[in-house]
């Protein structure tokens, strides 16, 4: 590997934090420097209260006194940061305990990087491919070379790096930086710690090298320059929360998490957060926000810390929050031993990954070596990105399970991490069964009273040849074939040898038997007869700044969609440069120029956008995005209404052609007794809700099932669920 390692980088040491008793309790302030901002707290409110509502303002004024505090609100997360010159942090905690609308309150803790001191020059990527170099153990690595034969990643998959910022001009990173121009952003992310006061702007260019080092391990480009990341094709979102003094306050991190939540709701495919920092301060406000991101399908990869201590006894946060979407990561060396600095925990730490002497990118087109659990985390976050690209229909739960169930088990990690092993991304990819590419289904010998279904699909196919062979008991047991819209195409029984051509990329086969004799069963096989030009949906196109006499066009499409919502925003020179839109039959739909902010609805699965410019001045350009909306037969909303006692009702909601759904659930059930359930298209549980409900989830696939289940006591006003395509 040809890389020039430049060593004169800022060295950042860990602070030894004193353990802090959480929420409303006494705070230990005996350490040499405070571990939280004085006179500041983070607050999360109950769902029925908005952080900036009149009720909340009245409650705060009554407790703190009008004009005695400032409030920075995050209504998207029902949270706020309260700052006071009148009260100390312990006094604020005590006062907020008396406000009924407060769900949780915590000090504004300070976080530090989870990296150790930089080591001496060592110029190879042993973590990805360990051949035994420099006295290492062969294959004490994550099997990245083998993984890349299956998947190298996708620019449609985004990982948010919450850190010190990323040098987005770096030769090894710039091609993989997230494009935020559709949201009016210029520099691939946001800076929530621009100055000592935490001022914000949209430029996450770093002073400290930590975040750029993380980004290289996660997603450096495979370009024969410098290094390569575990996910060489990924989009890196730079969210700067560390100030130039090496401190990251929970308030800055809350802003970054709010940004992630907003962008997920806006359709950005953020699959993971890389959190290579630690604190001993437990904040239930931050915990609640991370849990909300989990509801939206985002995994949170966090560093276990570098104190050589047991996290089961003294937790490190955010890794120590007991949440399903957190993956807590510790570090190993090149001989598959727990790194000398690493924290561990039989129950609190999930997995290990290489983290000692890791060479990666640092600012100004340079490269450097660093060690720490910080360096192990991006290997895990990058692996999640590979899994998400390998099977876009997989869930966050499935990706985490595949990762933890595929480790290389090591004696050195027994009773040190819950999985008992070190990351193996190749095995994790093999363990994640791709749900979208089922082409053959054999029922085998079936029994009495069976009713089985199987979806068979070939992504990108325009039409399929479906062949059915085998045997059922004639007149009693049947095999049915349905198209992707749910229309029944065939009902077969007896000795079967049939073949038909079906429009679309998928069919559903169903076997139904009675209580008499069984038979040898049926095999259903599909093959693509006609492919689309591209096997992946193209849902967005940004022209970028254009020059004179340009003529550019792009076809955007969503396989299987029946109707599209097309959004166009941006600017051309009015009266001279134009954007044209055409439907799938070539009919012109619109001619747009000047300042553009337009949404139109189009029948079919595709549109073509065409830009033409003249010889005069250039402009900033235009962004066109499409999403599938309801077509015939699609159900996108369901209201239970006031329900009765002992009810058990359900409704399928779907959007043809969608690959991800935003699911919004609002309303009320009787607290503790009546429940509202959400299941994905494979009938896997997504959520169980009760009481006052106001939740948003991101679900993979094109359908969900909603269910209301009540007991025989009081009824309530009911629940409404709606879906939209992302």
C-alpha positions, 0 to 999 in steps of 0.5 A: 500500500502506497501511503505517506504517513504524517505523524504530527497530529493532535494527541487526545487523551481520555479523561477518567470520569467519576461515575455519576448516579443517573436521573434526579439523584446526587451528582458526584462533582469531586473530579478535577474537572466537571463532567457536565455543563454547569447550569444546564440540563437536557429534558425530554417530554411526554408524547402528549406535550410538545417541547415548545407548547404553551403548557410546557412554557407555563410549567417552566415559568412556574418552576424556574421563573419567567425570563430566568432561563433559555430553552433550545427546543427539538420538537422532532424529538420532544426534547429541549436543552434548558440553560440557567444563570440562576440555578445549578445543575443539581437544582435544575434536576430537582426542580424538573422532577416536579413537572408532570410533562417531563419524561426524563431530565439529565445533566448536559454531560461531556463526552470524550473520544474513545481513542488511545494515544497515537502509536509509532508508524505502521503502514498496513491495514491488518484489520482488513487482511491479516497475513501475519505481518509484523508478528501478527496472527494470520486471519486475525482480521474481519475477512473484508477481502472475502466480503467484497466479493459479495458486496462493496456497498452502495452510495444509497446507504448512509452512515452518520459519523457523529464526531469531530467532523470529516475532511470532506476534501480528502483524496480518499473520502471526497467521492463517498461524502453524503450529498446534502444539496437536496436539503440546501446544505453545502458541505456534506453534513452539519457542524453543531459545535462551531465555537465554544458556545456550540454555535452551528453552521453547515460546514463540518470541516474538522480541526481535530483529526479523530472523525476523519480517521473514523471515516477512512476506516469506515468508508475510504474509497477503493481508488489505489490511493492511501487506504480503503474502508470496510465499505468502499462504496457508502455515503458518509454524513459528517456531523461535528459535535466535538469542539476544538478543545476535545469536548462534546456536550450532550446538547450538541449530540442531541442536535446531531441526533435530531438532524439524523431523525429529521433526515430519516423522516425525509427519506435519507437511508441512514442505516447506522450512526458511528459513535466513537465517544464515551462518558460515564454520565447516564442521560435518559434523554439521550437514551430515549432519542437513541431508542426513537432512532431504533424505531426508525431502523437506525443502528447505533454503533458505540465505543465500549471505552478504553479504561481496561475496566468491566462495563458490567460494573461501571457503564460507559455511555452511550454504549451502555444503554440497554437498547436493541439498536445499540451495538457496543464495540470493544477492540482487539489486537493483531493477534486476536487478543483483547487490546490492552486498553479495552473495556469489556463486559459479559452482558454490556459489550456486544462484539470486538473488532480490530482497534490497535495500530489502525492506519487511516485518513486524517485531514489535509490528504494525510494518513496516520495511526491510532488505537482505541475502541474508537477505531473498532467502531467504524469497522462495525458501522461499515459492516452494517452498511455492507449488510444494508446494501447486500439486502435492502429489504433486511431490517436493522434487527436482522442486520445486528443479529447477522453480525453478532451470530457470525463472529469468529469465536475466540477464547480470549473473548469468552466472558469478555463480550456477549457474542464471544467473538470478533467481527467477521463481515464476510460470514455476516453477509452469508448469514443474512439471507437475501429476501428478495431473490427467491426464484424456486419454491418446493412445497414438499409433501404437505399435511392436512389443513395447510395454508402456505404462501411464498413470495418469489421475485427477481428484482429488475424483471419486467415479466416472469415465466412461472412454471408449476410442476408436481401433484396435489390431491385432485378436487381437494388440494390446490395451488394458487398463483397471484400477481404482484397486485394480488390478482389470482392468475391460476388455481391448479390441482391434480397432476400439474405441468403449467407455465405462464408469463406474468407481468412484473417482478414477483408472484405469490404462490399459495398451497391450500389442503383439506383433511384428506390424503396428502400428495407429493407436493408442488414446485413453483419456479420463476425466471426473468423473461424481460429485464429493465435497463437498471435493476435498482430504483432511481429516485433522485437526480441533481443536475448540479450547476450547469454550463452553456449549451448543455442538454442533459436527461435522466430517467427516474423510476420505481419498479412496480409503482402505479403512480409517482409523486415528482418533486422539483426544486432549484433554479435555472436562468428564467426565460433561458434555461429549462427543465422538462418532465415527460411521462413514461409514454413520452408525453410532456408534463411540464416546462419549468424555469427560474426559481422552482419548487413544484410537485406533480403527480404522474401515472406509471412507474417512471418519468424522464427529466431533461435540462437544456441551457443556452449560452448565457449565465449558469445557475445552481441547478435543479433536483428532481426526486420521485416516490411511489404513491398509492395506486389501485388496490393500495391501502395507505391509511387505517383508522380503527375508530372507537373500538369495542371490548374484546376486539382483534382487528387487523389491516394490511397497508401497502404501496406498490413498488416501495422499498421502505415505508415511513409509518406514523401511528397516532391516537389512544388505547386504554393504557396497559390493557389495549394494544396496537401492533405493527408487523412488517411484510414478513409478519415480524413484529415492529412495535407494540404500543398502548396509551397515548401514541405518537410514534414514527417508524421506518419499515423495510419493504412495501407493506405492513400489517396493523392490529388492534387488540382490546380486552373487556374493560374500557374502550378508547378513541382508537388509533390511526396509522398511515404509511408513505414511501421513502 
